[in-house]
Amino acid sequence: MKILITGGTGSFGREFTRRVLGSLKPSRLVIYSRDELKQFQMRQEFPLSKYPNLRFFIGDVRDRERLYRALDGVDVVVHAAALKQVPAAEYNPLEAIKTNILGAANIIDAAIDRNVKKVVALSTDKAANPVNLYGATKLCSDKLFVAANSYSGTHRTRFSVVRYGNVVGSRGSVIPYFLAQRPTGVLHVTDPRMTRFLITLDQGVEFVLKCLDVMLGGEIFVPKIPSVKILDLAKVIGPGCRHEIIGIRPGEKLHEMMVSQDDARMTLETLGMFVIQPSHDYWTHKEYAQSLPDCRPCKDGFCYASDTNEQWLDEREIKFLVAQVEKHLPPDMPQADEPRVFSSS
């Protein structure tokens, strides 16, 4: 199998690369990204002598022609490239649109014309009932990937979406932010009522690989993951710190949602995940009864949100996650200079 991952030098891309090279043994794994320095650093971690099947392509998802070249002969695409920072998207809306929406359209066209078999696009909880531009661009991207199944024609390329919450320890996320603030004795908390979904990189990679295996094309896959209260997180990271309430910034929610009540009418619940089915005419699949055990429709009025979630991280679990993040932080990590609490997916 030949696999390409866009945004492959990011947090998810690096973990995905470790996992795929270690277990799946693809004949080719292509890292497609626009940062030559990160590609150089990644090559040091995965040297050519040991990983001759790992290739690096400099390119941007905005560059349609470059994508056509990169996807030549590729079987599977994992689309992880995006502009993800909420404040940056609010301040640079057209840039977010060009990357997150028009870039998605380029991926779709190139994948179909190059006869790629499967495409999985990474989404975010902020795409469900979005209140910020980042979430709105990802919702539009999700819609494009779902609809792409209806016009792939004889090429038979299949597209699905994976939607999950905040990734523990990723760039711009809350745990590194609190850890950077801890020496000051003051932690900036946007709102003590705030809750978020949390998922580890390893869990995210595992879920994407599972969805690649079971996807039929057109679904939005949502994992069942735990929620955390922002105040509980702050108390564990800085037990002796004072909390400064700074207020919710523009584009933020108190609680995040991954399956809305409107989506629930088309959603199946099964072991470890929800599957939002498309409402398009092409969706006639009945195979889920066999491929997904105990698959059942969600109840009318169901909503999967971080504040009403049945799974919550306790103090011991939060401490474990924080310890894992601390273990991988660079020793010269700079102090946080602005509040970014839960701003990134």
Secondary structure as the mmCIF struct_conf table of DSSP 4:
data_model
#
loop_
_struct_conf.conf_type_id
_struct_conf.id
_struct_conf.beg_label_comp_id
_struct_conf.beg_label_asym_id
_struct_conf.beg_label_seq_id
_struct_conf.end_label_comp_id
_struct_conf.end_label_asym_id
_struct_conf.end_label_seq_id
STRN STRN1 LYS A 2 THR A 6
TURN_TY1_P TURN_TY1_P1 GLY A 7 THR A 9
BEND BEND1 GLY A 10 GLY A 10
HELX_RH_AL_P HELX_RH_AL_P1 SER A 11 ARG A 19
HELX_RH_PI_P HELX_RH_PI_P1 VAL A 20 LEU A 24
BEND BEND2 SER A 27 SER A 27
STRN STRN2 ARG A 28 SER A 33
BEND BEND3 ARG A 34 ARG A 34
HELX_RH_AL_P HELX_RH_AL_P2 GLU A 36 GLU A 45
BEND BEND4 PHE A 46 PHE A 46
TURN_TY1_P TURN_TY1_P2 LEU A 48 LYS A 50
TURN_TY1_P TURN_TY1_P3 PRO A 52 ASN A 53
STRN STRN3 LEU A 54 ILE A 58
TURN_TY1_P TURN_TY1_P4 VAL A 61 ARG A 62
HELX_RH_AL_P HELX_RH_AL_P3 ARG A 64 ALA A 70
TURN_TY1_P TURN_TY1_P5 LEU A 71 GLY A 73
BEND BEND5 ASP A 75 ASP A 75
STRN STRN4 VAL A 76 HIS A 79
HELX_RH_AL_P HELX_RH_AL_P4 VAL A 86 TYR A 91
BEND BEND6 ASN A 92 ASN A 92
HELX_RH_AL_P HELX_RH_AL_P5 PRO A 93 ILE A 97
HELX_RH_PI_P HELX_RH_PI_P2 LYS A 98 LEU A 102
HELX_RH_AL_P HELX_RH_AL_P6 GLY A 103 ASP A 113
TURN_TY1_P TURN_TY1_P6 ARG A 114 ASN A 115
BEND BEND7 LYS A 117 LYS A 117
STRN STRN5 LYS A 118 LEU A 122
HELX_RH_3T_P HELX_RH_3T_P1 ASP A 125 ALA A 127
BEND BEND8 ALA A 128 ASN A 129
BEND BEND9 ASN A 132 ASN A 132
HELX_RH_AL_P HELX_RH_AL_P7 LEU A 133 ALA A 147
HELX_RH_3T_P HELX_RH_3T_P2 ALA A 148 SER A 150
BEND BEND10 TYR A 151 TYR A 151
HELX_RH_3T_P HELX_RH_3T_P3 GLY A 153 HIS A 155
STRN STRN6 ARG A 158 VAL A 162
STRN STRN7 ASN A 166 VAL A 167
TURN_TY1_P TURN_TY1_P7 VAL A 168 GLY A 169
TURN_TY1_P TURN_TY1_P8 ARG A 171 GLY A 172
HELX_RH_AL_P HELX_RH_AL_P8 VAL A 174 GLN A 181
HELX_RH_3T_P HELX_RH_3T_P4 ARG A 182 THR A 184
TURN_TY1_P TURN_TY1_P9 GLY A 185 GLY A 185
STRN STRN8 VAL A 186 VAL A 189
BEND BEND11 THR A 190 THR A 190
TURN_TY1_P TURN_TY1_P10 PRO A 192 ARG A 193
STRN STRN9 THR A 195 ILE A 199
HELX_RH_AL_P HELX_RH_AL_P9 LEU A 201 VAL A 214
BEND BEND12 GLY A 217 GLY A 218
STRN STRN10 ILE A 220 PRO A 223
STRN STRN11 SER A 227 LYS A 229
HELX_RH_AL_P HELX_RH_AL_P10 ILE A 230 ILE A 237
TURN_TY1_P TURN_TY1_P11 PRO A 239 GLY A 240
HELX_LH_PP_P HELX_LH_PP_P1 CYS A 241 CYS A 241
STRN STRN12 ARG A 242 ILE A 245
HELX_LH_PP_P HELX_LH_PP_P2 ILE A 248 ARG A 249
TURN_TY1_P TURN_TY1_P12 PRO A 250 GLY A 251
BEND BEND13 LEU A 254 HIS A 255
STRN STRN13 MET A 257 VAL A 259
HELX_RH_AL_P HELX_RH_AL_P11 GLN A 261 ALA A 264
TURN_TY1_P TURN_TY1_P13 ARG A 265 MET A 266
STRN STRN14 THR A 267 THR A 270
TURN_TY1_P TURN_TY1_P14 LEU A 271 GLY A 272
STRN STRN15 MET A 273 ILE A 276
BEND BEND14 HIS A 280 HIS A 280
TURN_TY1_P TURN_TY1_P15 ASP A 281 TYR A 282
TURN_TY1_P TURN_TY1_P16 GLU A 287 GLU A 287
HELX_RH_AL_P HELX_RH_AL_P12 TYR A 288 SER A 291
BEND BEND15 LEU A 292 LEU A 292
TURN_TY1_P TURN_TY1_P17 PRO A 293 ASP A 294
STRN STRN16 ARG A 296 PRO A 297
HELX_LH_PP_P HELX_LH_PP_P3 CYS A 298 LYS A 299
TURN_TY1_P TURN_TY1_P18 ASP A 300 GLY A 301
STRN STRN17 TYR A 304 ALA A 305
TURN_TY1_P TURN_TY1_P19 SER A 306 ASP A 307
BEND BEND16 THR A 308 THR A 308
BEND BEND17 GLU A 310 GLU A 310
STRN STRN18 TRP A 312 TRP A 312
HELX_RH_AL_P HELX_RH_AL_P13 GLU A 315 HIS A 328
BEND BEND18 LEU A 329 LEU A 329
TURN_TY1_P TURN_TY1_P20 PRO A 331 ASP A 332
HELX_LH_PP_P HELX_LH_PP_P4 MET A 333 ALA A 336
BEND BEND19 GLU A 338 GLU A 338
TURN_TY1_P TURN_TY1_P21 VAL A 341 PHE A 342
#
